[in-house]
Amino acid sequence: ASAAVEPALALAPIAIPHGEGGVGFDELRYSPRLGRVLVPAGCTGQLALVDPATGALETVAGFGRAARYSGGHGDGTTSCDEGPACLFAIDRTAKVLAIVDPVAKRISSTVALAGAPDYVRYVAATNEVWVTEPDSDQLEIFSLSDAQPPVATHTAFVRTPGGPESLVIDTQRGRAYTHQWEGMTLAIDVAQRTIVGRWPNGCGGSRGIALDVARGLLFVACAEGVAAVLDVKSDGRVLSKTDTGSGVDIVDYDATLGHFYLPSASDASLAIFGVSTAGELALLGKLQTTKHSSCVVTDGAGRLFVGDPAAGRVLALRDTYPASR
């Protein structure tokens, strides 16, 4: 289906300090506990915390920096997640996992990683932090101490040949889901640390991932411009597929609205799909972004944030489409 691309700015673009020459965004996250958008700001050496209502910004310094933006996202911190009372962020330059005190706005401790990191996620069921290390075909797992803020200690590896790409945690089923680079999504038992499912996803290039925990719907984005919905309750059965703009990377999903968000770096747009009770995707519309914008996050209140890497800023957009649930 085709749709007009419309501007829908909710706030003025949010400039990242020292990001004037570009920022290597890889993903954005939202922290419900802090009420802040988490912006790992790549080569600037900072993690930015953004108020989604006002655009006000605070930063945590101390991550790896680069003299200039390379056009990619190989420097500094590019992935972050929240834990019970702290944040976890990877540093590609230093190859460490950093534990961040968001109140003091400082890094409280770091631990060396076994391989080059990509994504980081907190696993509440086991009180662990999982880091993807795709160059080494593995996930690295860290246990956390009882101190506040905690200290991380390496615990285990999970081998993921041909991946891992992206990572999402299923808090209801005790699973983690990640992709192999081509055509396959993996389901991992977080307690046993073993792969328990290998599900064909139809991607030439597997990229983004998102999850509706309650309904057991797993959303998969393919770099070539395809989106799919898999049923995690039925061994990853494909419920629906649709075409979208190419150059998709990091996607997100709003469970309250039943909306799935896919940014396209190639056509400078953000596609918004409604998701039916049966897992069918229907294009609601497209919002204007910028070329090379390939990551999005929602705050769950109809506000969307998209990285604009070349300009070193974050675009704040508004989802005005009716709920699909």
N, C-alpha and C positions, 0 to 999 in steps of 0.2 A: 504494500500500500504506500501511496505517496502522501506527503503532508507538507504544508507550507512551513518554512523555517522562520520563527518569529523571535524578535528580541524580547527578553523578559527579565531585565535586571531588577533585582530586589534591593541591592545596595550598589554604591559606587565600587568599582574594582578595588580589591584590597592589595596594596603593594607590599611585598616582602622586603624588609630592610636589607640593603646591600644586594638586592636582587635585580637591579636595573639592567644588567647585561644578560639576564636570563637565569632561570632556576630549573634544575633537573628534577622536576616532580615525577614520582612514580606512583604514589597513592596518597589519598587523603582519608582521614578517619574522623568519626565523631565520638566524643566522650559524653555519654548521658550523665555520668556522675559529676563531671566538671561543667557540663553545659557548654563545651567548647569544641570547635573544629580543630583537629590536630593536623598541622601542616608540616611534615618533614621537608625542610627547605634545602635539600641537596647541597650544592656546592657553596652555599652561604655559610655553612657550619652551624645552622640553627634549627631548632624545632619551634615553630610558631603555634601559639594558642589563640584562636580567633573567636570572639563573641559573635555568634551567628545573627543576633538581633541588630547589633550596631556596627559590626566590622572592626571593633577595637581589637588591638593585637598586642600580645606580650610574647617574649621570646626566651628560650633556654639556649644559651651558647655552650660551646665546648666540644662540638662535633667537628669532624674533619672538614676542611675547606679546600677549595681549588681557586687558583688565581683568576680563572675565567670559566664561563659556562661553555661546556664542550659540545652541547647539543644533545647529550644523552643524560642518563641519570646514574652515573657510576661513582659519584663523589658524595661524601658526607652521609647524612641520615635521610633515608628515603622511605622508611616504613616505621610505623608506630602503633601501639595498642595500649589500652588501659587495663590496669589490674585493680585490686580492691582499694589501694591507697597510693598508687604510684603509676607511672607510665613506663613502658618498655619500648626502646627504640634501637634499631640497628645502625651501625656506622660502617659504611662500605669502605671508607678510606682507612680507618684504623682496624677494620675487621673485628669489631667488638659488639657485644650486646650491652647497652647502657640502661641502667635503672635511673629514672628521672623523678625527682621530687617536684611535683607541679605547683606546690605552694611556695617553696623556697626558690623555684625556678632555677634548679641546678641539677647536674648529674651527681647522684650520690655514690654510684659505684659502676664499674664495668667488669666484664669478663670476656676473655678471648674466645673467638669463634674458630671452629676447626676448618671452615671454608668461607668463601665469599658469600655474604648474606643477601637475601632478597626480601622476604616478608617475615614479620614477627607477629605471633598471636599468643595471648594468654589463655590457658586452659584451666578454667575454674574447678572442674571436677577433680583434677589431680594436683592443683596448685603448681602448675608448671608453665614454662614459656617454651614455645616451639618456634624454631627459626628455620626457614627454607634455605638450602644451600645448593642451588641447581647445578653449579659447575662441578659439584662433588656427587650429584645424584643422591642427595640425602636430606633428611630433616634432622636437625640437632635439637635435643631436648635438655632443658635446664630445670632443676628443682629449685624451690625458693625457701629460704630460711624463715623462721618466725619473727625475725627482727623487723622493725619499721623504721625506714624502708628496708625491704628484704635484700638479701644477698643471693645471687644466682650461682649455682654449681652445676657443671656438666653432669648429665645422668646417662644419656643414651643417644643412639642414632636410630633412625628408621630409613632403610635403603629404599629409594624410589627411582629405579632406572628409567631414564627418559624424562625426568622431571626433577623436582616438583616445580610447578608453576601455579601461583596463587594458593591461598589457604583460607578456609573458613571452618569454624568450630560449631558442631551441632551439640548444643548443651543438653538437649532433651534425650538424645540417643547415644551419647558418649562416643561420638564419631568426629573425625576430622576429614575434610574433603579437599583434595588437591588434584591438579591435572598432570598428566604427561604432556609433553609439548605437542604431540600429534595424536588426536583422535580418541583419547582415553581420559576418564576421570577415575580417581582412586578414592575408595572409602577406607579409612584407617580407624581401628579400635584404639581409643586414646589410653585406655587402661592397660591393654595387652601390647600396645605399640606394634601392631601387626596390620598388614593390608588385608581387609576382609571383603573387598569388592573392587572389580575392575569393570568399569562401565563405558561402553562406546558412546562418545558424545557428538560424533559427526564433524568435528573440527579439523580443518587442515592445520590450523595453528591455535591450540587452546590458550586462552588468555584469562579473562576475568571470571570471577565466581562470586555468587551471593546466595543467600539461603533464607527461605521462609521456614523457620523452625517449627512453628505450630502445624503447618500444613505439610511439611516434609517435601517442599519443592526446592530443588537446587537449580539455580540459574547459571548457565554457562554462556560465555561470550567467545566467539572465534575471531581471530585477527582479520580474516578475510571478509567479515561482515555478515556473520550468521549468529543468531541467538537461539538457545534451546532451553527447554525446561525438562529436568529429570525428576522422577519420583523416587526419593530415597527409601520409601516404604516398600517399593516393588523392584528392588535390585537395579535401580537406576534406569528404569524404563523411560524412554523419551516420550513425553506427553505432547510436546509441540515444538516446532521450529519455525523461524522466520528470518527473512533477510533484513539487514540494517546496513548502515554505512560502514565501510572498511576502516581499518586503523583503530579498532576498539581495543582497549586494554583493561583498565580498572572500572568495574561497574558497581552499582549499588541497588538496593531494594528497600522500599518502604512498606512494611507489613500492615500498617494501619490503612494506608490508601490502596494497597495492592498494586503499586506502581514499580516497574522495573526500569532502571535508567542506564542507557548505553551511550557514551560519548564516542563520536567518530572524529579521529584526527585528520582524516582525509577530506571530509566535506564540512568541517567546522560547525557541527551541530550535535545536539544532545537529543537522542530519541527517547520518548517516554511511552512505555507500553503498559497497558492495563492487563492484569492477570486474572482470569476467570477462576471460579471455584474448581474447574476441571484442569487448571494449569494451562489454558490456552492464552496465547499472546495476541493482543490487538493494539495496533499503533494508535495512540491518542494524539500525538503531535510531536513536533521537533522545535527545540529552542536553539537560538543562534549562540555559538561559542566562538572559538578562533582555531585556525589551523594548528595542528599538533597538540590540541587539547584532548587528552586521552584518559583522564581520570576524573571521577565524580564521587561525591558523598552527599547524603541527605542528613539533615538534623532531625528528621521525623516530624517536622512541623511545616512541611511544604517548602522549605528552603533548601536549595541545592548549591553546591560549591564545586567549581571546576577549575583545575589547574591550567593556567596560561603560561607555559614554560618560557617561551621566547621573551615575553614582556616581564617575567618575574613577578607575577601577581596571581590572585585568585579571583575568579568571577563568581558573584553571588546572584543566583537566579531564583525565580519563583515558579513553583508548580501550581497552576491554577485549575488543573483538570479534576473532574469529580472522582471520588473514590470508586474503585472497581470491585470492592468487596461487599 
